């Protein structure tokens, strides 16, 4: 198995909810081991619980595993086992190659030292030699975009600068296996896209990534396979697109609202109760219909009036609800959202099998490019989704003018000619 970077078999780890009991149980286990008596790891003592239970998977070189689930599901515990910080109580894990962990951005920064000095200190903490830091120094600073402040003590850095420098150092590690824990939640949208691009480059060069996150959009952008954890056990293991439904269920079963900002950058992802369904969509440029749902893509003209119409059908009697539609960039950035809740225009309740259409009229503000259309229907009471269709259709926008940039915004230009003044001297 030369291409297998990680092989986990039946990994289980238990913890104790009570600190005093935890210390006592630890002493008892150490004592038993010293006299040759192995602790019975299958049995839980009072106040103990399985943080993870019977976790198995394989990951090859060049692949990314998305590890998702609600808080307390066991994600961080599994990551610590893979990183060698803690040992499993049951099972085994085989790691082939050098492991690097991006768990806490900026850990080890000294506030009184300059950015330059902290690059070397933090690089050392993360396992880089002084030579490796030298070779990567310029790339790290350029990535962090803090050239003018590299000799300034980091205590004067803004939070954004601090985060950018921390990730830039970590992103230039060259391990065989990279463990990432919520690291992509840092920085603004532009910097997040840069981080995603860096990890994709690392994967294309044969690296192996375990990505722990709450964000489905990052999983769909990076992961080849996905594991959804729920109370320490695997609730789903397989393709990222199919993982969304399970993730939605386990994260909402004890909550009043669903996860937000979930987006796939490839295939359509769909989840929700389907009590009310999104059944079709159509587009118009002005009064001209250009898309009737029979194709997977359509075209809008930048700066022109457009109408999105979504068609909805109730499967059961439902109370009033809200509906929204959005245009997303292919790199997972929401660009334009239109929502009935924002305009305080609740959709009235429907009876079983009733069908309605909802129109959104707007001036297309986006410039040339490819985008994704997503839509959703959700309850007015608890905001739980009836139907959520992400990456529903592909949108192509044409800019017939010569405007550069992401947005197509109407504007006027004025020229004011001043009187010529005689300069002294």
Beta strands, then each sheet from edge to edge (+ up, - down):
strand 1: 4-16
strand 2: 48-60
strand 3: 64-68
strand 4: 90-95
strand 5: 99-102
strand 6: 177-181
strand 7: 208-212
strand 8: 225-230
strand 9: 233-238
strand 10: 269-271
strand 11: 276-285
strand 12: 288-291
strand 13: 297-301
strand 14: 305-314
strand 15: 321-329
strand 16: 334-339
strand 17: 355-363
strand 18: 369-379
strand 19: 385-398
sheet 1: 2+ 1- 4+
sheet 2: 5+ 6+ 7+ 3+ 8+ 9-
sheet 3: 10+ 19- 13-
sheet 4: 10+ 19- 18+ 15- 16+
sheet 5: 12+ 11- 14+ 17-
end
